[in-house]
């Protein structure tokens, strides 16, 4: 059974850092493209970052480039989202999604491309 579990969300202050975890079970993340998305109240779910399976490519939304970094951990079958220099604009529910598809710069941020989703973890950044 394929399952994704996110964790690490918290209430933090402006400028703080957080590391979100996406732990997979039922499949090996090495072969899957893992995307991180976020959804703020009243807004659409938007792509934050993506780590492409098998080739190591990574993509980031312009709003997080230079602040967020993806890290894969083969031993823990996980993908982490390291978030630095957080601002209130980063406040949202964060989700990870997985797909066997080889995504690229044209479609990694399209949530329709992902087959599996976790339940989300809340990140709140106070000013």
Backbone as ProteinMPNN parsed JSONL, in Angstrom:
{"seq_chain_A": "XXXXXXXXXXXXXXXXXXXXXXXXXXXXXXXXXXXXXXXXXXXXXXXXXXXXXXXXXXXXXXXXXXXXXXXXXXXXXXXXXXXXXXXXXXXXXXXXXXXXXXXXXXXXXXXXXXXXXXXXXXXXXXX", "coords_chain_A": {"N_chain_A": [[0.849, -1.197, 0.0], [0.688, 2.11, -0.971], [1.917, 4.911, 0.679], [2.243, 8.206, 1.944], [3.696, 10.248, 4.349], [3.696, 13.284, 5.864], [5.573, 15.461, 7.994], [6.756, 17.723, 10.565], [5.876, 20.305, 10.432], [5.175, 23.484, 11.967], [4.615, 26.228, 14.295], [6.348, 29.086, 13.731], [8.73, 31.827, 13.841], [9.239, 34.848, 11.917], [11.918, 34.597, 9.672], [12.928, 32.256, 10.742], [13.864, 28.732, 10.536], [12.788, 25.586, 9.15], [12.447, 22.046, 8.849], [10.793, 19.968, 6.787], [9.445, 16.688, 6.581], [8.944, 13.977, 4.369], [7.869, 10.917, 4.415], [7.978, 7.828, 2.872], [6.099, 4.845, 2.222], [5.569, 1.524, 1.04], [6.607, 1.874, -1.451], [9.65, 2.664, -3.246], [11.374, 5.589, -2.845], [13.472, 6.392, -4.423], [12.954, 5.885, -7.081], [10.898, 7.468, -7.749], [9.353, 10.579, -8.599], [9.216, 13.242, -6.425], [7.18, 15.701, -5.186], [6.789, 18.809, -3.51], [4.127, 20.645, -2.267], [2.041, 23.461, -1.464], [-0.723, 24.874, 0.3], [-2.525, 27.627, 0.957], [-5.1, 29.129, 2.999], [-8.053, 29.59, 1.143], [-6.744, 29.646, -1.257], [-5.296, 28.19, -4.269], [-3.709, 24.964, -4.458], [-0.258, 25.018, -4.665], [2.802, 24.423, -6.466], [5.871, 23.925, -4.833], [8.442, 22.765, -4.728], [10.401, 20.251, -6.399], [11.696, 16.988, -6.693], [13.214, 15.037, -8.94], [12.849, 11.619, -9.659], [15.436, 9.175, -10.02], [17.198, 10.782, -11.616], [18.098, 12.993, -10.277], [17.446, 15.66, -10.73], [16.211, 18.872, -9.748], [13.606, 21.151, -9.0], [12.412, 24.43, -8.317], [9.99, 26.698, -7.052], [9.84, 30.139, -7.977], [9.409, 31.795, -5.81], [10.609, 30.562, -3.667], [13.193, 29.943, -4.257], [16.596, 29.698, -3.431], [16.043, 29.769, -0.747], [14.709, 27.44, 0.043], [15.432, 23.942, 0.127], [15.72, 20.737, -1.319], [16.168, 17.457, -0.054], [17.154, 14.162, -0.466], [16.8, 11.049, 1.197], [17.954, 8.048, 1.075], [18.238, 5.847, 2.82], [16.248, 6.26, 4.708], [14.079, 6.306, 3.177], [12.93, 8.722, 2.341], [12.062, 12.167, 1.629], [13.192, 15.365, 2.198], [12.239, 18.732, 2.951], [14.019, 21.431, 3.31], [13.615, 24.447, 4.82], [14.461, 27.739, 4.87], [14.879, 31.059, 6.264], [12.175, 31.897, 6.657], [9.004, 33.423, 5.94], [5.919, 35.242, 6.626], [4.419, 34.856, 4.313], [4.91, 32.28, 3.599], [3.244, 30.732, 5.048], [1.13, 27.998, 5.243], [-0.609, 24.899, 4.466], [1.388, 22.143, 3.967], [2.117, 19.758, 1.518], [3.247, 16.561, 0.34], [3.732, 14.952, -2.76], [3.718, 12.124, -4.987], [4.988, 10.549, -7.918], [5.481, 8.254, -10.627], [6.135, 9.33, -12.975], [8.388, 11.048, -15.178], [9.022, 14.069, -14.532], [9.485, 17.503, -15.598], [10.786, 20.839, -16.095], [8.547, 21.942, -17.235], [6.24, 20.871, -16.202], [6.359, 20.059, -13.513], [5.105, 21.392, -11.458], [2.459, 20.971, -11.694], [-0.246, 19.795, -10.125], [-1.871, 17.762, -10.965], [-0.262, 15.888, -12.078], [0.644, 14.155, -10.186], [0.312, 11.098, -8.478], [-0.016, 10.146, -5.913], [-0.626, 11.269, -2.565], [0.213, 12.863, 0.537], [-1.124, 13.584, 3.851], [-0.655, 16.117, 4.722], [1.022, 18.879, 6.422], [1.064, 21.481, 8.764], [2.367, 24.704, 8.381], [3.112, 27.624, 9.997], [3.963, 30.957, 9.959], [4.876, 33.55, 11.933], [4.838, 37.128, 12.063]], "CA_chain_A": [[0.0, 0.0, 0.0], [1.473, 3.336, -1.078], [1.556, 5.91, 1.674], [3.159, 9.315, 2.193], [3.388, 10.908, 5.612], [4.459, 14.506, 6.098], [5.688, 15.924, 9.372], [7.731, 18.787, 10.766], [5.255, 21.613, 10.452], [5.146, 24.117, 13.289], [4.473, 27.678, 14.366], [7.682, 29.667, 13.877], [8.777, 33.276, 13.643], [9.866, 35.387, 10.708], [13.345, 34.361, 9.606], [13.291, 30.943, 11.271], [13.997, 27.609, 9.61], [12.084, 24.34, 9.447], [12.665, 20.946, 7.911], [9.646, 19.091, 6.624], [9.768, 15.33, 6.153], [7.967, 13.203, 3.608], [8.306, 9.533, 4.535], [7.205, 6.966, 1.983], [6.022, 3.408, 2.464], [4.912, 0.831, -0.06], [7.373, 2.064, -2.661], [10.991, 3.203, -3.017], [11.356, 6.962, -3.357], [14.543, 6.592, -5.397], [12.455, 5.761, -8.448], [9.735, 8.33, -7.892], [9.447, 12.027, -8.5], [8.533, 13.721, -5.233], [6.935, 17.133, -5.205], [6.222, 19.471, -2.338], [3.139, 21.658, -2.612], [1.454, 24.114, -0.308], [-2.03, 25.461, 0.071], [-2.951, 28.594, 1.965], [-6.56, 29.254, 3.018], [-8.656, 30.341, 0.047], [-5.893, 29.645, -2.445], [-5.048, 26.915, -4.918], [-2.486, 24.265, -4.09], [0.793, 25.435, -5.591], [4.055, 23.703, -6.383], [6.964, 24.584, -4.123], [9.707, 22.176, -5.155], [10.243, 18.894, -6.936], [12.911, 16.213, -6.864], [12.9, 14.031, -9.955], [13.433, 10.321, -9.374], [16.432, 8.554, -10.891], [18.206, 11.627, -12.269], [18.614, 14.02, -9.369], [17.05, 17.035, -11.049], [15.349, 19.523, -8.769], [12.991, 22.39, -9.459], [11.894, 25.234, -7.226], [9.21, 27.88, -7.396], [10.631, 31.368, -7.854], [9.196, 32.389, -4.492], [11.379, 29.874, -2.628], [14.563, 29.705, -4.708], [17.615, 30.257, -2.558], [15.639, 29.597, 0.661], [14.275, 26.06, 0.272], [16.286, 22.934, -0.502], [15.258, 19.352, -1.222], [17.187, 16.466, 0.272], [16.662, 12.784, -0.465], [17.468, 10.14, 2.128], [17.658, 6.681, 0.606], [18.143, 4.929, 3.962], [14.977, 6.464, 5.413], [13.019, 6.35, 2.164], [12.294, 10.013, 2.623], [12.515, 13.396, 0.977], [13.031, 16.472, 3.125], [12.214, 20.093, 2.437], [14.651, 22.353, 4.245], [13.085, 25.788, 4.568], [15.178, 28.766, 5.616], [14.452, 32.448, 6.091], [10.733, 31.839, 6.453], [8.229, 34.651, 6.071], [4.487, 34.946, 6.751], [3.903, 34.408, 3.009], [5.118, 30.828, 3.507], [2.238, 30.061, 5.861], [0.267, 27.141, 4.428], [-0.524, 23.458, 4.668], [2.358, 21.616, 3.017], [1.846, 18.38, 1.109], [4.141, 15.954, -0.635], [3.094, 14.086, -3.735], [4.649, 11.225, -5.65], [4.6, 10.008, -9.214], [6.524, 7.558, -11.373], [6.398, 10.107, -14.168], [9.608, 11.85, -15.223], [8.593, 15.443, -14.742], [10.547, 18.457, -15.901], [10.478, 22.223, -15.803], [7.278, 22.368, -17.826], [5.049, 20.297, -15.584], [6.553, 19.556, -12.151], [4.256, 22.14, -10.537], [1.064, 20.624, -11.983], [-0.645, 18.793, -9.135], [-2.541, 16.657, -11.656], [0.747, 14.921, -12.503], [1.037, 13.33, -9.051], [-0.661, 10.039, -8.236], [-0.178, 9.861, -4.483], [-0.495, 12.446, -1.715], [0.131, 12.72, 1.983], [-2.239, 14.268, 4.505], [-0.279, 17.505, 4.946], [1.544, 19.358, 7.698], [0.813, 22.921, 8.793], [3.457, 25.63, 8.682], [2.622, 28.969, 10.266], [5.074, 31.869, 10.224], [4.388, 34.808, 12.497], [5.685, 38.284, 11.725]], "C_chain_A": [[0.885, 1.247, 0.0], [0.983, 4.354, -0.061], [2.657, 6.947, 1.785], [2.729, 9.991, 3.482], [4.301, 12.102, 5.774], [4.503, 14.809, 7.59], [6.688, 17.07, 9.415], [7.151, 20.184, 10.762], [5.164, 22.168, 11.865], [4.81, 25.596, 13.144], [5.855, 28.257, 14.637], [7.601, 31.164, 13.636], [9.468, 33.637, 12.338], [11.371, 35.166, 10.77], [13.815, 33.014, 10.121], [13.414, 29.904, 10.152], [13.171, 26.424, 10.087], [12.514, 23.295, 8.439], [11.429, 20.063, 7.916], [10.102, 17.735, 6.093], [8.606, 14.735, 5.375], [8.491, 11.77, 3.597], [7.383, 8.643, 3.716], [7.196, 5.531, 2.475], [5.251, 2.782, 1.306], [5.582, 1.028, -1.406], [8.72, 2.681, -2.299], [11.09, 4.582, -3.654], [12.418, 7.192, -4.422], [14.009, 6.639, -6.827], [11.306, 6.712, -8.757], [10.127, 9.803, -7.884], [8.602, 12.468, -7.315], [8.397, 15.238, -5.315], [6.389, 17.616, -3.874], [5.315, 20.599, -2.832], [2.671, 22.329, -1.328], [0.127, 24.764, -0.696], [-2.384, 26.349, 1.246], [-4.472, 28.703, 1.915], [-7.066, 30.116, 1.875], [-7.85, 30.376, -1.237], [-5.753, 28.244, -3.02], [-3.774, 26.271, -4.354], [-1.427, 24.594, -5.14], [2.07, 24.639, -5.371], [5.134, 24.538, -5.739], [8.307, 24.095, -4.634], [9.467, 20.743, -5.594], [11.61, 18.247, -7.086], [12.584, 15.053, -7.796], [13.61, 12.722, -9.635], [14.427, 9.897, -10.43], [17.471, 9.488, -11.499], [18.701, 12.787, -11.426], [18.236, 15.436, -9.689], [16.133, 17.579, -9.965], [14.841, 20.829, -9.347], [12.39, 23.108, -8.259], [11.044, 26.367, -7.784], [10.077, 29.121, -7.179], [10.561, 31.946, -6.448], [10.047, 31.746, -3.4], [12.826, 29.615, -3.028], [15.559, 30.421, -3.806], [17.285, 30.125, -1.081], [15.291, 28.154, 0.999], [15.191, 25.107, -0.485], [15.693, 21.546, -0.277], [16.432, 18.442, -0.918], [16.544, 15.083, 0.264], [17.489, 11.952, 0.509], [17.066, 8.723, 1.763], [17.413, 5.742, 1.787], [16.809, 5.043, 4.678], [13.803, 6.56, 4.453], [12.2, 7.635, 2.264], [12.835, 11.115, 1.721], [12.197, 14.546, 1.927], [12.974, 17.791, 2.364], [12.787, 20.997, 3.517], [14.231, 23.766, 3.872], [13.788, 26.79, 5.469], [14.581, 30.145, 5.362], [12.952, 32.536, 5.809], [10.078, 33.192, 6.687], [6.753, 34.3, 6.19], [3.857, 34.468, 5.439], [4.083, 32.912, 2.797], [4.104, 30.045, 4.329], [1.268, 29.297, 4.975], [0.298, 25.72, 4.984], [0.388, 22.933, 3.576], [2.097, 20.135, 2.784], [2.982, 17.855, 0.241], [3.327, 15.005, -1.513], [4.143, 13.25, -4.435], [4.08, 10.735, -6.973], [5.781, 9.267, -9.83], [6.911, 8.331, -12.628], [7.68, 10.906, -14.06], [9.209, 13.272, -15.571], [9.775, 16.341, -15.058], [10.047, 19.87, -15.627], [9.138, 22.702, -16.308], [6.064, 21.891, -17.045], [5.201, 19.861, -14.139], [5.585, 20.198, -11.165], [2.762, 21.862, -10.754], [0.635, 19.494, -11.056], [-1.337, 17.605, -9.774], [-1.552, 15.566, -12.074], [1.107, 13.93, -11.398], [-0.078, 12.352, -8.696], [-0.976, 9.843, -6.761], [0.097, 11.129, -3.68], [-0.498, 12.051, -0.245], [-1.0, 13.58, 2.521], [-1.925, 15.734, 4.825], [0.272, 17.786, 6.322], [1.504, 20.887, 7.66], [2.078, 23.691, 9.181], [2.851, 27.022, 8.85], [3.803, 29.843, 10.667], [4.501, 33.193, 10.718], [5.375, 35.935, 12.186], [6.239, 38.964, 12.97]], "O_chain_A": [[1.733, 1.411, 0.877], [-0.214, 4.622, 0.043], [3.844, 6.624, 1.729], [1.548, 10.273, 3.685], [5.524, 11.964, 5.816], [3.593, 14.46, 8.342], [7.376, 17.351, 8.434], [7.856, 21.149, 11.057], [5.086, 21.416, 12.836], [4.73, 26.137, 12.041], [6.467, 27.951, 15.661], [6.552, 31.699, 13.278], [10.184, 32.83, 11.745], [12.024, 35.492, 11.762], [14.983, 32.664, 9.954], [13.109, 30.172, 8.989], [12.894, 26.281, 11.278], [12.898, 23.618, 7.315], [11.071, 19.482, 8.941], [11.015, 17.643, 5.272], [7.439, 14.966, 5.692], [9.431, 11.445, 2.871], [6.161, 8.7, 3.853], [8.165, 5.06, 3.071], [4.403, 3.419, 0.682], [5.178, 0.421, -2.397], [8.91, 3.162, -1.182], [10.91, 4.727, -4.863], [12.278, 8.097, -5.244], [14.548, 7.348, -7.677], [10.805, 6.756, -9.881], [11.101, 10.206, -7.248], [7.427, 12.117, -7.208], [9.381, 15.956, -5.492], [5.628, 16.918, -3.204], [5.691, 21.391, -3.696], [2.888, 21.81, -0.234], [-0.102, 25.142, -1.845], [-2.525, 25.887, 2.378], [-5.073, 28.397, 0.886], [-6.581, 31.226, 1.656], [-8.224, 31.054, -2.194], [-6.049, 27.248, -2.359], [-2.887, 26.956, -3.845], [-1.662, 24.466, -6.342], [2.384, 24.233, -4.252], [5.297, 25.716, -6.056], [9.198, 24.888, -4.935], [8.48, 20.11, -5.221], [12.561, 18.877, -7.549], [11.768, 14.192, -7.466], [14.813, 12.704, -9.374], [14.273, 10.227, -11.606], [18.548, 9.022, -11.872], [19.629, 13.492, -11.824], [18.663, 16.352, -8.985], [15.374, 16.834, -9.344], [15.545, 21.522, -10.081], [11.921, 22.479, -7.311], [11.336, 26.922, -8.843], [10.941, 29.14, -6.302], [11.533, 32.517, -5.953], [10.197, 32.319, -2.321], [13.607, 29.115, -2.219], [15.386, 31.591, -3.466], [18.153, 30.346, -0.237], [15.547, 27.694, 2.112], [15.664, 25.411, -1.58], [15.225, 21.225, 0.816], [17.532, 18.617, -1.441], [15.518, 14.861, 0.908], [18.702, 12.123, 0.631], [15.976, 8.262, 2.101], [16.485, 4.933, 1.756], [16.29, 4.054, 5.195], [12.677, 6.856, 4.855], [10.969, 7.625, 2.27], [13.913, 11.002, 1.138], [11.068, 14.679, 2.4], [13.567, 17.947, 1.297], [12.126, 21.293, 4.513], [14.461, 24.222, 2.752], [13.713, 26.693, 6.694], [13.875, 30.365, 4.378], [12.524, 33.17, 4.844], [10.527, 33.991, 7.509], [6.367, 33.172, 5.884], [2.86, 33.746, 5.463], [3.465, 32.338, 1.9], [4.109, 28.814, 4.304], [0.658, 29.867, 4.071], [1.111, 25.385, 5.845], [0.194, 23.235, 2.399], [1.886, 19.366, 3.722], [3.604, 18.612, -0.503], [2.38, 14.358, -1.066], [5.317, 13.618, -4.475], [2.875, 10.535, -7.127], [6.937, 9.609, -9.583], [7.911, 8.013, -13.271], [8.028, 11.388, -12.982], [9.075, 13.633, -16.74], [10.926, 15.98, -14.814], [9.004, 20.061, -15.001], [8.638, 23.74, -15.875], [4.974, 22.439, -17.202], [4.246, 19.33, -13.572], [5.276, 19.601, -10.134], [1.91, 22.443, -10.081], [1.103, 18.364, -11.192], [-1.384, 16.532, -9.173], [-1.959, 14.447, -12.387], [1.811, 12.955, -11.659], [-1.25, 12.721, -8.623], [-2.077, 9.423, -6.405], [0.932, 11.952, -4.055], [-1.111, 11.063, 0.161], [-1.734, 14.218, 1.766], [-2.826, 16.503, 5.16], [0.029, 17.04, 7.27], [1.862, 21.504, 6.657], [2.753, 23.373, 10.16], [2.168, 27.529, 7.96], [4.547, 29.517, 11.592], [3.745, 33.863, 10.015], [6.58, 35.715, 12.065], [6.969, 39.95, 12.863]]}, "name": "protein", "num_of_chains": 1, "seq": "XXXXXXXXXXXXXXXXXXXXXXXXXXXXXXXXXXXXXXXXXXXXXXXXXXXXXXXXXXXXXXXXXXXXXXXXXXXXXXXXXXXXXXXXXXXXXXXXXXXXXXXXXXXXXXXXXXXXXXXXXXXXXXX"}
